Amino acid sequence: MTVNPSGWRPTAPANEQVETQTVTGNRALQLEEPLLFERGRLDQTGVDLPDAKVSGKRLKGLERNRYIGLPGLSEPEMVRHYTRLSRQNYAIDLGLFPLGSCTMKHNPRLNEKVARMPGFADVHPLQPQETVQGALQVISELASWLLALTGMHAVAMSPKAGAHGELCGLLCIRSALEARGDAREVVLVPESAHGTNPATAAFAGYRVESIPANKAGRVDLEALKARLGADVAAVMITNPNTCGLFEPDMIAISEAVHAAGAFVYCDGANFNAIVGRVRPGDLGIDAMHINLHKTFSTPHGGGGPGSGPVVLSEALAPFGPLPFVAKMADGSFKLVAEENADEEHPDAFGRMTAFHGQMGMFTRALAYILSHGADGLRQVAEDAVLNANYVLRSLADVLDAPFAGSGPCMHEAIFSDKGFAEGLSTIDLAKALIDEGFHPMTMYFPLVVHGAMLVEPTETESKAALDQFIAAMRSIAGRAKAGDQSLKAAPIYAPRRRLDETLAARKPVLVYREPEQAQAAE
Amino acid sequence: MRYLPLSDTDRSQMLQAVGAKSIDDLFVDVPKAARLDGLVEGLPLHASELAVERHMSALSKKNMVAGDVPFFLGCGAYRHHVPASVDHIIQRGEFLTSYTPYQPEIAQGTLQMLFEFQTQVARLFGCDIANSSMYDGSTACWEAILMAGRVTRREKAILSSGLHPHYVSVCNTMAKFTGDTLETSVPTLSAETDAEQLIAAIDDQTSAVVVQYPDILGRITDLAPIAEAAHAKGALLIAVVTEPVALGLIKSPGEMGADIVVGEGQSIGVGLQFGGPYVGLFACNEKFVRQMPGRLAGETVDAEGKRGFVLTLSTREQHIRREKATSNICTSSVLCALAFTAHLTLLGEKGLRQLASLNHARACEAADRLAAIPGVEVVNDGFFNEFTVKIPVEARSAAHTMVEKGVLAGVSLGRLYPNAPELESGLVIAVTETVTDEDIDALEAALKEVVR
């Protein structure tokens, strides 16, 4: 007698779907978890603290006398609550995220170990500088690596995420223009750009205009040249672009922009495609943010924290924000901040955040960079590009790939929903992917491709993982083109079916209300 | 290399499958002038985990660790004890390595957690609603000012002199580019805050008054009269809380009339980490919801009628509204929000109150001991866990001297306000539950020495 007479394997689909009700609402390991406010009690706590007598004489009559409404849990209940919640999340530790533009790569655990070394974790940002030389050295070392890899002149380490870095870059540009008495009003942004680009340009006080793409999915150089003029402050380019294609005219673009007296801002979200093989500085850019939580493996954490250091050209370096770390002649490190700005960095545009930046992400990124080294990082880009091309060529016969005919892609491949049967579109393919055990790819971005599906596997996916993804994609694409309307019911195996986002926006419920309160409100 | 699963066999098979002779064929679009034929020069090659750990450990040992010495620094970052289970929860792979919850069906863990976080923040701050985090307190403060500008359609904000100088610096920087006018001033070394001056300064051009609670010198002030004065002129009160543990013991800004309450969540669940990553808290009156920045988790139902959570009201945000977005924020600080919410859940109402009481009691103890030193004056008549002392010598160099005695004694006002000589005798001392009697003894002894 064989142990597995049905021949079922973990990689095969389930044999049958059985609808059963359980008393608890649970399904074996799929455990429903109520809200903290439905579980905890106001008099429950999971921390042992001594009681302290407080005389109110130094509280200026402001002692709190109402309940806050914060239920507590004992430690066993707390651990169970969050562990159950965690199990309703997909994550890189579980499987592939083909998310174009996000670079969801493996998050090494060495990074976590290093970040938690007490000399990094338990150090206050305002300690006297002689007591934090090691921390300052980490920032300086990471900065050196970023400069070497990008071929740029200076780096602002303090921005807290990519969008914050974009703002930093644009404010450097704006300051440089104002310093030469040439304030300009417009920033040009490709239609294919990530939403943070125009949002940031508006935040920085600019009017945004679009640059069209040509049929090959690249920036239309002639159209750009025609638009450049005395009112254009900067052009924001993503390279490789959001269709996963390298901009072959990048040097010509930079030259044209500089000739018109403007600056080139490069969105570095796609640096994973070229790290160690191309230095953006050699392409003539003036500023580029780097997402440490993309290219340099710091964990995404469900939505941050990230880190967005910005490399700057020689022209923009004087305007970089405070504070930054300077290496002194005697080998020690100094934080240059407002108080030494006048002598050392008088043209800084200002400060972007309290304290010095995302130190916890610096230690993680530096551990990753040291682990890979120059040779490893070059291999990262090569494997990332190879993986994406492998996916592209393995799907180009079943899914419309608008640029597949014109050459290789870089680290991500773009498909459209052209050819899907009536009533079915990208979202249906994406939700069906969930049932196959994958996170959907980036959808409906960039806007320049209809029903865009942007797939970025990254270099940390094995060939076997890619083959399984490709098989699932081929199956679902086939169903979509054949008009299999059952796709509209997907996902059916996830902890939740499709959620009503219209209802959520029409009647926003953003905090918990006790049932009596909720009823009264209606 | 340990993070790269592809073998050389895989690579050649895959190159063949894509019709490329070598990997260089896939980089054809890169102009020759920009191609690096070899490795970037001057950089080391890959290293083992052992070697990297050794290198980083050596760097970490060049820092004075807060937990190893008597430690009294605050001013926007506080050392509290974080229970061991919190750090384990944030290292669960399904939280640590998950993505922004744009696909809610497989992100209910993150979304429900954020809904709970939003509820906790709103209640703690005494507001109707809160978002799912900002980068930190300083950027949350600026976003609040921008939001007040959108709501009131005015361009002038008044910042209290008690607002953290880094926060003021961030706001001044951003206002330079948006054209907003900010009225700012430097604090005085006195028990009184600038509440009266603020009230007098509010006019019908004011969009908001921004008040930190407790302030940079640790002083606490009743926000209700300021709120009233602001509302009388059609302006908003923005309260800034850099030490949320305080709200376990003192009234919330929301219940005193603040319209927007922002803050720094670092002191609950998130360690010092030399300044980041931290977590910005943002709460407000629900009538302003469509003007809020940042992501919002909202309740809804799925196709089977089961309760679930989604990111909602996304039409405010960059990926939908692009240049018309309320903010350009994308990635925020969700993992730190998890640390905050997990720690606060462990504390609960009862534990938070106990923790806050303990902090205040320790701070009172320390203040009494230091006040007894001849020449040392405690400036505050009110505080939570942080107060300012005035000493007869320059506080900044005194702080350095005390480092040599192995005591991290506090943050000198000279460090925070290098251009304000009238503040150079001020030293801000934070005392949390992690401070022992021996620590206070050591601080007392060190301070006695430097003021002699």
Boltz contact constraints between the chains, C-beta under 6 A:
constraints:
  - contact:
      token1: [A, 36]
      token2: [B, 116]
      max_distance: 6.0
  - contact:
      token1: [A, 36]
      token2: [B, 345]
      max_distance: 6.0
  - contact:
      token1: [A, 42]
      token2: [B, 349]
      max_distance: 6.0
  - contact:
      token1: [A, 43]
      token2: [B, 350]
      max_distance: 6.0
  - contact:
      token1: [A, 44]
      token2: [B, 348]
      max_distance: 6.0
  - contact:
      token1: [A, 45]
      token2: [B, 348]
      max_distance: 6.0
  - contact:
      token1: [A, 45]
      token2: [B, 350]
      max_distance: 6.0
  - contact:
      token1: [A, 45]
      token2: [B, 351]
      max_distance: 6.0
  - contact:
      token1: [A, 46]
      token2: [B, 346]
      max_distance: 6.0
  - contact:
      token1: [A, 47]
      token2: [B, 83]
      max_distance: 6.0
  - contact:
      token1: [A, 47]
      token2: [B, 346]
      max_distance: 6.0
  - contact:
      token1: [A, 47]
      token2: [B, 347]
      max_distance: 6.0
  - contact:
      token1: [A, 47]
      token2: [B, 351]
      max_distance: 6.0
  - contact:
      token1: [A, 49]
      token2: [B, 354]
      max_distance: 6.0
  - contact:
      token1: [A, 49]
      token2: [B, 355]
      max_distance: 6.0
  - contact:
      token1: [A, 52]
      token2: [B, 357]
      max_distance: 6.0
  - contact:
      token1: [A, 52]
      token2: [B, 358]
      max_distance: 6.0
  - contact:
      token1: [A, 52]
      token2: [B, 361]
      max_distance: 6.0
  - contact:
      token1: [A, 54]
      token2: [B, 357]
      max_distance: 6.0
  - contact:
      token1: [A, 54]
      token2: [B, 360]
      max_distance: 6.0
  - contact:
      token1: [A, 54]
      token2: [B, 361]
      max_distance: 6.0
  - contact:
      token1: [A, 58]
      token2: [B, 382]
      max_distance: 6.0
  - contact:
      token1: [A, 58]
      token2: [B, 383]
      max_distance: 6.0
  - contact:
      token1: [A, 60]
      token2: [B, 220]
      max_distance: 6.0
  - contact:
      token1: [A, 60]
      token2: [B, 382]
      max_distance: 6.0
  - contact:
      token1: [A, 62]
      token2: [B, 220]
      max_distance: 6.0
  - contact:
      token1: [A, 62]
      token2: [B, 250]
      max_distance: 6.0
  - contact:
      token1: [A, 62]
      token2: [B, 251]
      max_distance: 6.0
  - contact:
      token1: [A, 64]
      token2: [B, 249]
      max_distance: 6.0
  - contact:
      token1: [A, 64]
      token2: [B, 250]
      max_distance: 6.0
  - contact:
      token1: [A, 64]
      token2: [B, 251]
      max_distance: 6.0
  - contact:
      token1: [A, 68]
      token2: [B, 123]
      max_distance: 6.0
  - contact:
      token1: [A, 68]
      token2: [B, 349]
      max_distance: 6.0
  - contact:
      token1: [A, 69]
      token2: [B, 123]
      max_distance: 6.0
  - contact:
      token1: [A, 70]
      token2: [B, 120]
      max_distance: 6.0
  - contact:
      token1: [A, 70]
      token2: [B, 348]
      max_distance: 6.0
  - contact:
      token1: [A, 70]
      token2: [B, 349]
      max_distance: 6.0
  - contact:
      token1: [A, 71]
      token2: [B, 348]
      max_distance: 6.0
  - contact:
      token1: [A, 72]
      token2: [B, 348]
      max_distance: 6.0
  - contact:
      token1: [A, 72]
      token2: [B, 351]
      max_distance: 6.0
  - contact:
      token1: [A, 73]
      token2: [B, 345]
      max_distance: 6.0
  - contact:
      token1: [A, 75]
      token2: [B, 85]
      max_distance: 6.0
  - contact:
      token1: [A, 78]
      token2: [B, 345]
      max_distance: 6.0
  - contact:
      token1: [A, 78]
      token2: [B, 346]
      max_distance: 6.0
  - contact:
      token1: [A, 79]
      token2: [B, 85]
      max_distance: 6.0
  - contact:
      token1: [A, 82]
      token2: [B, 89]
      max_distance: 6.0
  - contact:
      token1: [A, 82]
      token2: [B, 342]
      max_distance: 6.0
  - contact:
      token1: [A, 85]
      token2: [B, 109]
      max_distance: 6.0
  - contact:
      token1: [A, 85]
      token2: [B, 112]
      max_distance: 6.0
  - contact:
      token1: [A, 85]
      token2: [B, 113]
      max_distance: 6.0
  - contact:
      token1: [A, 86]
      token2: [B, 92]
      max_distance: 6.0
  - contact:
      token1: [A, 86]
      token2: [B, 94]
      max_distance: 6.0
  - contact:
      token1: [A, 86]
      token2: [B, 95]
      max_distance: 6.0
  - contact:
      token1: [A, 86]
      token2: [B, 109]
      max_distance: 6.0
  - contact:
      token1: [A, 88]
      token2: [B, 108]
      max_distance: 6.0
  - contact:
      token1: [A, 88]
      token2: [B, 109]
      max_distance: 6.0
  - contact:
      token1: [A, 89]
      token2: [B, 94]
      max_distance: 6.0
  - contact:
      token1: [A, 89]
      token2: [B, 98]
      max_distance: 6.0
  - contact:
      token1: [A, 89]
      token2: [B, 107]
      max_distance: 6.0
  - contact:
      token1: [A, 89]
      token2: [B, 109]
      max_distance: 6.0
  - contact:
      token1: [A, 89]
      token2: [B, 110]
      max_distance: 6.0
  - contact:
      token1: [A, 90]
      token2: [B, 106]
      max_distance: 6.0
  - contact:
      token1: [A, 91]
      token2: [B, 93]
      max_distance: 6.0
  - contact:
      token1: [A, 91]
      token2: [B, 94]
      max_distance: 6.0
  - contact:
      token1: [A, 91]
      token2: [B, 97]
      max_distance: 6.0
  - contact:
      token1: [A, 91]
      token2: [B, 98]
      max_distance: 6.0
  - contact:
      token1: [A, 92]
      token2: [B, 97]
      max_distance: 6.0
  - contact:
      token1: [A, 93]
      token2: [B, 93]
      max_distance: 6.0
  - contact:
      token1: [A, 93]
      token2: [B, 97]
      max_distance: 6.0
  - contact:
      token1: [A, 106]
      token2: [B, 3]
      max_distance: 6.0
  - contact:
      token1: [A, 107]
      token2: [B, 97]
      max_distance: 6.0
  - contact:
      token1: [A, 110]
      token2: [B, 49]
      max_distance: 6.0
  - contact:
      token1: [A, 114]
      token2: [B, 56]
      max_distance: 6.0
  - contact:
      token1: [A, 117]
      token2: [B, 60]
      max_distance: 6.0
  - contact:
      token1: [A, 118]
      token2: [B, 65]
      max_distance: 6.0
  - contact:
      token1: [A, 119]
      token2: [B, 60]
      max_distance: 6.0
  - contact:
      token1: [A, 119]
      token2: [B, 61]
      max_distance: 6.0
  - contact:
      token1: [A, 119]
      token2: [B, 63]
      max_distance: 6.0
  - contact:
      token1: [A, 119]
      token2: [B, 65]
      max_distance: 6.0
  - contact:
      token1: [A, 120]
      token2: [B, 60]
      max_distance: 6.0
  - contact:
      token1: [A, 121]
      token2: [B, 271]
      max_distance: 6.0
  - contact:
      token1: [A, 121]
      token2: [B, 273]
      max_distance: 6.0
  - contact:
      token1: [A, 122]
      token2: [B, 65]
      max_distance: 6.0
  - contact:
      token1: [A, 122]
      token2: [B, 66]
      max_distance: 6.0
  - contact:
      token1: [A, 122]
      token2: [B, 67]
      max_distance: 6.0
  - contact:
      token1: [A, 122]
      token2: [B, 272]
      max_distance: 6.0
  - contact:
      token1: [A, 123]
      token2: [B, 63]
      max_distance: 6.0
  - contact:
      token1: [A, 123]
      token2: [B, 274]
      max_distance: 6.0
  - contact:
      token1: [A, 124]
      token2: [B, 66]
      max_distance: 6.0
  - contact:
      token1: [A, 124]
      token2: [B, 73]
      max_distance: 6.0
  - contact:
      token1: [A, 124]
      token2: [B, 77]
      max_distance: 6.0
  - contact:
      token1: [A, 124]
      token2: [B, 272]
      max_distance: 6.0
  - contact:
      token1: [A, 125]
      token2: [B, 77]
      max_distance: 6.0
  - contact:
      token1: [A, 125]
      token2: [B, 274]
      max_distance: 6.0
  - contact:
      token1: [A, 125]
      token2: [B, 275]
      max_distance: 6.0
  - contact:
      token1: [A, 126]
      token2: [B, 73]
      max_distance: 6.0
  - contact:
      token1: [A, 126]
      token2: [B, 75]
      max_distance: 6.0
  - contact:
      token1: [A, 126]
      token2: [B, 411]
      max_distance: 6.0
  - contact:
      token1: [A, 128]
      token2: [B, 400]
      max_distance: 6.0
  - contact:
      token1: [A, 128]
      token2: [B, 403]
      max_distance: 6.0
  - contact:
      token1: [A, 131]
      token2: [B, 64]
      max_distance: 6.0
  - contact:
      token1: [A, 131]
      token2: [B, 403]
      max_distance: 6.0
  - contact:
      token1: [A, 132]
      token2: [B, 63]
      max_distance: 6.0
  - contact:
      token1: [A, 133]
      token2: [B, 62]
      max_distance: 6.0
  - contact:
      token1: [A, 134]
      token2: [B, 59]
      max_distance: 6.0
  - contact:
      token1: [A, 134]
      token2: [B, 60]
      max_distance: 6.0
  - contact:
      token1: [A, 134]
      token2: [B, 62]
      max_distance: 6.0
  - contact:
      token1: [A, 134]
      token2: [B, 63]
      max_distance: 6.0
  - contact:
      token1: [A, 135]
      token2: [B, 63]
      max_distance: 6.0
  - contact:
      token1: [A, 135]
      token2: [B, 274]
      max_distance: 6.0
  - contact:
      token1: [A, 137]
      token2: [B, 59]
      max_distance: 6.0
  - contact:
      token1: [A, 138]
      token2: [B, 59]
      max_distance: 6.0
  - contact:
      token1: [A, 148]
      token2: [B, 40]
      max_distance: 6.0
  - contact:
      token1: [A, 148]
      token2: [B, 43]
      max_distance: 6.0
  - contact:
      token1: [A, 160]
      token2: [B, 135]
      max_distance: 6.0
  - contact:
      token1: [A, 161]
      token2: [B, 331]
      max_distance: 6.0
  - contact:
      token1: [A, 163]
      token2: [B, 328]
      max_distance: 6.0
  - contact:
      token1: [A, 163]
      token2: [B, 329]
      max_distance: 6.0
  - contact:
      token1: [A, 163]
      token2: [B, 330]
      max_distance: 6.0
  - contact:
      token1: [A, 195]
      token2: [B, 318]
      max_distance: 6.0
  - contact:
      token1: [A, 195]
      token2: [B, 319]
      max_distance: 6.0
  - contact:
      token1: [A, 195]
      token2: [B, 322]
      max_distance: 6.0
  - contact:
      token1: [A, 196]
      token2: [B, 318]
      max_distance: 6.0
  - contact:
      token1: [A, 196]
      token2: [B, 328]
      max_distance: 6.0
  - contact:
      token1: [A, 196]
      token2: [B, 330]
      max_distance: 6.0
  - contact:
      token1: [A, 198]
      token2: [B, 322]
      max_distance: 6.0
  - contact:
      token1: [A, 198]
      token2: [B, 323]
      max_distance: 6.0
  - contact:
      token1: [A, 199]
      token2: [B, 318]
      max_distance: 6.0
  - contact:
      token1: [A, 199]
      token2: [B, 322]
      max_distance: 6.0
  - contact:
      token1: [A, 199]
      token2: [B, 323]
      max_distance: 6.0
  - contact:
      token1: [A, 199]
      token2: [B, 325]
      max_distance: 6.0
  - contact:
      token1: [A, 199]
      token2: [B, 328]
      max_distance: 6.0
  - contact:
      token1: [A, 200]
      token2: [B, 328]
      max_distance: 6.0
  - contact:
      token1: [A, 202]
      token2: [B, 323]
      max_distance: 6.0
  - contact:
      token1: [A, 203]
      token2: [B, 328]
      max_distance: 6.0
  - contact:
      token1: [A, 204]
      token2: [B, 177]
      max_distance: 6.0
  - contact:
      token1: [A, 205]
      token2: [B, 177]
      max_distance: 6.0
  - contact:
      token1: [A, 208]
      token2: [B, 323]
      max_distance: 6.0
  - contact:
      token1: [A, 246]
      token2: [B, 29]
      max_distance: 6.0
  - contact:
      token1: [A, 246]
      token2: [B, 30]
      max_distance: 6.0
  - contact:
      token1: [A, 248]
      token2: [B, 29]
      max_distance: 6.0
  - contact:
      token1: [A, 251]
      token2: [B, 31]
      max_distance: 6.0
  - contact:
      token1: [A, 277]
      token2: [B, 36]
      max_distance: 6.0
  - contact:
      token1: [A, 278]
      token2: [B, 30]
      max_distance: 6.0
  - contact:
      token1: [A, 278]
      token2: [B, 34]
      max_distance: 6.0
  - contact:
      token1: [A, 282]
      token2: [B, 34]
      max_distance: 6.0
  - contact:
      token1: [A, 283]
      token2: [B, 34]
      max_distance: 6.0
  - contact:
      token1: [A, 299]
      token2: [B, 96]
      max_distance: 6.0
  - contact:
      token1: [A, 299]
      token2: [B, 97]
      max_distance: 6.0
  - contact:
      token1: [A, 300]
      token2: [B, 99]
      max_distance: 6.0
  - contact:
      token1: [A, 301]
      token2: [B, 334]
      max_distance: 6.0
  - contact:
      token1: [A, 301]
      token2: [B, 335]
      max_distance: 6.0
  - contact:
      token1: [A, 302]
      token2: [B, 95]
      max_distance: 6.0
  - contact:
      token1: [A, 302]
      token2: [B, 98]
      max_distance: 6.0
  - contact:
      token1: [A, 302]
      token2: [B, 110]
      max_distance: 6.0
  - contact:
      token1: [A, 302]
      token2: [B, 334]
      max_distance: 6.0
  - contact:
      token1: [A, 303]
      token2: [B, 100]
      max_distance: 6.0
  - contact:
      token1: [A, 303]
      token2: [B, 332]
      max_distance: 6.0
  - contact:
      token1: [A, 303]
      token2: [B, 334]
      max_distance: 6.0
  - contact:
      token1: [A, 304]
      token2: [B, 331]
      max_distance: 6.0
  - contact:
      token1: [A, 304]
      token2: [B, 332]
      max_distance: 6.0
  - contact:
      token1: [A, 304]
      token2: [B, 333]
      max_distance: 6.0
  - contact:
      token1: [A, 304]
      token2: [B, 334]
      max_distance: 6.0
  - contact:
      token1: [A, 305]
      token2: [B, 277]
      max_distance: 6.0
  - contact:
      token1: [A, 305]
      token2: [B, 333]
      max_distance: 6.0
  - contact:
      token1: [A, 305]
      token2: [B, 336]
      max_distance: 6.0
  - contact:
      token1: [A, 306]
      token2: [B, 331]
      max_distance: 6.0
  - contact:
      token1: [A, 339]
      token2: [B, 418]
      max_distance: 6.0
  - contact:
      token1: [A, 350]
      token2: [B, 173]
      max_distance: 6.0
  - contact:
      token1: [A, 351]
      token2: [B, 169]
      max_distance: 6.0
  - contact:
      token1: [A, 351]
      token2: [B, 170]
      max_distance: 6.0
  - contact:
      token1: [A, 351]
      token2: [B, 173]
      max_distance: 6.0
  - contact:
      token1: [A, 353]
      token2: [B, 136]
      max_distance: 6.0
  - contact:
      token1: [A, 353]
      token2: [B, 138]
      max_distance: 6.0
  - contact:
      token1: [A, 354]
      token2: [B, 76]
      max_distance: 6.0
  - contact:
      token1: [A, 354]
      token2: [B, 138]
      max_distance: 6.0
  - contact:
      token1: [A, 354]
      token2: [B, 166]
      max_distance: 6.0
  - contact:
      token1: [A, 355]
      token2: [B, 275]
      max_distance: 6.0
  - contact:
      token1: [A, 356]
      token2: [B, 275]
      max_distance: 6.0
  - contact:
      token1: [A, 357]
      token2: [B, 276]
      max_distance: 6.0
  - contact:
      token1: [A, 358]
      token2: [B, 276]
      max_distance: 6.0
  - contact:
      token1: [A, 358]
      token2: [B, 277]
      max_distance: 6.0
  - contact:
      token1: [A, 359]
      token2: [B, 273]
      max_distance: 6.0
  - contact:
      token1: [A, 359]
      token2: [B, 274]
      max_distance: 6.0
  - contact:
      token1: [A, 359]
      token2: [B, 275]
      max_distance: 6.0
  - contact:
      token1: [A, 359]
      token2: [B, 276]
      max_distance: 6.0
  - contact:
      token1: [A, 360]
      token2: [B, 273]
      max_distance: 6.0
  - contact:
      token1: [A, 360]
      token2: [B, 277]
      max_distance: 6.0
  - contact:
      token1: [A, 367]
      token2: [B, 52]
      max_distance: 6.0
  - contact:
      token1: [A, 367]
      token2: [B, 56]
      max_distance: 6.0
  - contact:
      token1: [A, 370]
      token2: [B, 47]
      max_distance: 6.0
  - contact:
      token1: [A, 370]
      token2: [B, 52]
      max_distance: 6.0
  - contact:
      token1: [A, 371]
      token2: [B, 47]
      max_distance: 6.0
  - contact:
      token1: [A, 371]
      token2: [B, 52]
      max_distance: 6.0
  - contact:
      token1: [A, 372]
      token2: [B, 46]
      max_distance: 6.0
  - contact:
      token1: [A, 373]
      token2: [B, 44]
      max_distance: 6.0
  - contact:
      token1: [A, 373]
      token2: [B, 45]
      max_distance: 6.0
  - contact:
      token1: [A, 373]
      token2: [B, 46]
      max_distance: 6.0
  - contact:
      token1: [A, 374]
      token2: [B, 39]
      max_distance: 6.0
  - contact:
      token1: [A, 374]
      token2: [B, 40]
      max_distance: 6.0
  - contact:
      token1: [A, 374]
      token2: [B, 43]
      max_distance: 6.0
  - contact:
      token1: [A, 375]
      token2: [B, 39]
      max_distance: 6.0
  - contact:
      token1: [A, 375]
      token2: [B, 45]
      max_distance: 6.0
  - contact:
      token1: [A, 375]
      token2: [B, 46]
      max_distance: 6.0
  - contact:
      token1: [A, 376]
      token2: [B, 1]
      max_distance: 6.0
  - contact:
      token1: [A, 376]
      token2: [B, 46]
      max_distance: 6.0
  - contact:
      token1: [A, 382]
      token2: [B, 23]
      max_distance: 6.0
  - contact:
      token1: [A, 383]
      token2: [B, 4]
      max_distance: 6.0
  - contact:
      token1: [A, 383]
      token2: [B, 6]
      max_distance: 6.0
  - contact:
      token1: [A, 385]
      token2: [B, 26]
      max_distance: 6.0
  - contact:
      token1: [A, 386]
      token2: [B, 14]
      max_distance: 6.0
  - contact:
      token1: [A, 389]
      token2: [B, 18]
      max_distance: 6.0
  - contact:
      token1: [A, 389]
      token2: [B, 26]
      max_distance: 6.0
  - contact:
      token1: [A, 390]
      token2: [B, 14]
      max_distance: 6.0
  - contact:
      token1: [A, 390]
      token2: [B, 18]
      max_distance: 6.0
  - contact:
      token1: [A, 393]
      token2: [B, 18]
      max_distance: 6.0
  - contact:
      token1: [A, 408]
      token2: [B, 26]
      max_distance: 6.0
  - contact:
      token1: [A, 434]
      token2: [B, 105]
      max_distance: 6.0
  - contact:
      token1: [A, 434]
      token2: [B, 106]
      max_distance: 6.0
  - contact:
      token1: [A, 440]
      token2: [B, 103]
      max_distance: 6.0
  - contact:
      token1: [A, 460]
      token2: [B, 3]
      max_distance: 6.0
  - contact:
      token1: [A, 462]
      token2: [B, 5]
      max_distance: 6.0
  - contact:
      token1: [A, 463]
      token2: [B, 10]
      max_distance: 6.0
  - contact:
      token1: [A, 491]
      token2: [B, 105]
      max_distance: 6.0
  - contact:
      token1: [A, 494]
      token2: [B, 105]
      max_distance: 6.0
  - contact:
      token1: [A, 494]
      token2: [B, 106]
      max_distance: 6.0
  - contact:
      token1: [A, 495]
      token2: [B, 108]
      max_distance: 6.0
  - contact:
      token1: [A, 496]
      token2: [B, 105]
      max_distance: 6.0
  - contact:
      token1: [A, 496]
      token2: [B, 108]
      max_distance: 6.0
  - contact:
      token1: [A, 496]
      token2: [B, 302]
      max_distance: 6.0
  - contact:
      token1: [A, 496]
      token2: [B, 308]
      max_distance: 6.0
  - contact:
      token1: [A, 497]
      token2: [B, 302]
      max_distance: 6.0
  - contact:
      token1: [A, 497]
      token2: [B, 303]
      max_distance: 6.0
  - contact:
      token1: [A, 497]
      token2: [B, 304]
      max_distance: 6.0
  - contact:
      token1: [A, 498]
      token2: [B, 303]
      max_distance: 6.0
  - contact:
      token1: [A, 499]
      token2: [B, 104]
      max_distance: 6.0
  - contact:
      token1: [A, 499]
      token2: [B, 300]
      max_distance: 6.0
  - contact:
      token1: [A, 499]
      token2: [B, 302]
      max_distance: 6.0
  - contact:
      token1: [A, 499]
      token2: [B, 308]
      max_distance: 6.0
  - contact:
      token1: [A, 499]
      token2: [B, 310]
      max_distance: 6.0
  - contact:
      token1: [A, 500]
      token2: [B, 300]
      max_distance: 6.0
  - contact:
      token1: [A, 500]
      token2: [B, 301]
      max_distance: 6.0
  - contact:
      token1: [A, 501]
      token2: [B, 310]
      max_distance: 6.0
  - contact:
      token1: [A, 503]
      token2: [B, 300]
      max_distance: 6.0
  - contact:
      token1: [A, 504]
      token2: [B, 298]
      max_distance: 6.0
  - contact:
      token1: [A, 504]
      token2: [B, 300]
      max_distance: 6.0
  - contact:
      token1: [A, 504]
      token2: [B, 310]
      max_distance: 6.0
  - contact:
      token1: [A, 504]
      token2: [B, 312]
      max_distance: 6.0
  - contact:
      token1: [A, 505]
      token2: [B, 312]
      max_distance: 6.0
  - contact:
      token1: [A, 505]
      token2: [B, 313]
      max_distance: 6.0
  - contact:
      token1: [A, 508]
      token2: [B, 298]
      max_distance: 6.0
  - contact:
      token1: [A, 508]
      token2: [B, 312]
      max_distance: 6.0
  - contact:
      token1: [A, 509]
      token2: [B, 298]
      max_distance: 6.0
  - contact:
      token1: [A, 509]
      token2: [B, 299]
      max_distance: 6.0
  - contact:
      token1: [A, 510]
      token2: [B, 118]
      max_distance: 6.0
  - contact:
      token1: [A, 510]
      token2: [B, 129]
      max_distance: 6.0
  - contact:
      token1: [A, 510]
      token2: [B, 296]
      max_distance: 6.0
  - contact:
      token1: [A, 510]
      token2: [B, 298]
      max_distance: 6.0
  - contact:
      token1: [A, 511]
      token2: [B, 118]
      max_distance: 6.0
  - contact:
      token1: [A, 511]
      token2: [B, 119]
      max_distance: 6.0
  - contact:
      token1: [A, 511]
      token2: [B, 122]
      max_distance: 6.0
  - contact:
      token1: [A, 511]
      token2: [B, 129]
      max_distance: 6.0
  - contact:
      token1: [A, 512]
      token2: [B, 119]
      max_distance: 6.0
